[in-house]
Amino acid sequence: MITLITFAPSFGQIAASPFCVKAIWLLNMSGEDWQREDSTDPRNMPKQKLPAIRVDGQVIADSDNIRAFLESRGADFDGGLSEMEKGSRAFIRMAEEHIYFHNVLARWGDDDVWPVIRDTYFAQIPKPLRGFITGKLRKNLLTGMKTQGLGRLSAQERLERLEPDLQAITTRLWQGPFLFGDMPTAADASVAPMLAGLRATPGNGLAKMRIAGDRMLCRYIDHCQNMLDMPQVYDVTSTAVSEPLCA
Ligand SMILES: N[C@@H](CCC(=O)N[C@@H](CS)C(=O)NCC(=O)O)C(=O)O
């Protein structure tokens, strides 16, 4: 049995981190038996981040490493894809190395949203200490976002930077219910949680409102989220046919 160490659910998402949601997708798609163990503190994890899995006494951290581990046991997340379509890796990088940071800034960088994030993610820290401890964490994180680059852009500039990514995703969704056809692939496991996380962010930030107002993106997110509640529908070993998204 594989144990997924994950952040707890929040804001209607099965896990607070889109990378943890991705790991849940991959575990479900792999057909492996797994259980979750919620954690609030990743500091004792090999990469000081979540998700991680524990299996046979070994801890494997990072969702990409989790993917590689599941593939080493026979999972084939991109089974139906041609060699050309396996360029879907680029969508994964776009989601994880770009859209994700929009998510981070929407949550940690917006003064109106931050108090909700603080009191949700760090509820276990006693109130008198919470502001002080989380204030330092927030400052460090926002410094990191300046280094990354997006943290130097205004919310409007960030929205303009995000737009072509959303267009690329939408263009794919005109072709079928998932990014690469009728069945979910690893690209959906990364892209859908990032979009869902942005849409689920408290407040009315520009990126959230852009996604929440896009019918096709919302149908895609909803479709994917429903599947997380019904893993048998998208277990790659199952023959169940999913409902078309854009019929
Ligand atoms: N590349 C990693 C990214 C994981 C990640 O960034 N996790 C964040 C949550 S979204 C985390 O654990 N942050 C805790 C911290 O930085 O202290 C993966 O794919 O698993």
The ligand as an SDF file (V2000), in Angstrom:
LIG
                    3D

 20 19  0  0  0  0  0  0  0  0999 V2000
    8.1600   20.2280   -7.7610 N   0  0  0  0  0  0  0  0  0  0  0  0
    7.3820   19.8760   -6.5960 C   0  0  0  0  0  0  0  0  0  0  0  0
    6.6420   21.1020   -6.0950 C   0  0  0  0  0  0  0  0  0  0  0  0
    5.8850   20.8410   -4.8060 C   0  0  0  0  0  0  0  0  0  0  0  0
    5.5490   22.1390   -4.0940 C   0  0  0  0  0  0  0  0  0  0  0  0
    5.9160   23.2330   -4.5220 O   0  0  0  0  0  0  0  0  0  0  0  0
    4.8780   22.0060   -2.9430 N   0  0  0  0  0  0  0  0  0  0  0  0
    4.5520   23.1600   -2.1400 C   0  0  0  0  0  0  0  0  0  0  0  0
    3.0440   23.2910   -1.9890 C   0  0  0  0  0  0  0  0  0  0  0  0
    2.2730   23.7400   -3.4910 S   0  0  0  0  0  0  0  0  0  0  0  0
    5.1080   22.9880   -0.7370 C   0  0  0  0  0  0  0  0  0  0  0  0
    5.1690   21.9060   -0.2070 O   0  0  0  0  0  0  0  0  0  0  0  0
    5.5180   24.0860   -0.1220 N   0  0  0  0  0  0  0  0  0  0  0  0
    5.9320   24.0760    1.2340 C   0  0  0  0  0  0  0  0  0  0  0  0
    7.1150   24.9310    1.4770 C   0  0  0  0  0  0  0  0  0  0  0  0
    7.7090   25.4290    0.5020 O   0  0  0  0  0  0  0  0  0  0  0  0
    7.4610   25.0820    2.6480 O   0  0  0  0  0  0  0  0  0  0  0  0
    6.4460   18.7400   -6.9600 C   0  0  0  0  0  0  0  0  0  0  0  0
    6.1600   18.5590   -8.1530 O   0  0  0  0  0  0  0  0  0  0  0  0
    6.0490   17.9830   -6.0690 O   0  0  0  0  0  0  0  0  0  0  0  0
  1  2  1  0
  2  3  1  0
  2 18  1  0
  3  4  1  0
  4  5  1  0
  5  6  2  0
  5  7  1  0
  7  8  1  0
  8  9  1  0
  8 11  1  0
  9 10  1  0
 11 12  2  0
 11 13  1  0
 13 14  1  0
 14 15  1  0
 15 16  2  0
 15 17  1  0
 18 19  2  0
 18 20  1  0
M  END
$$$$
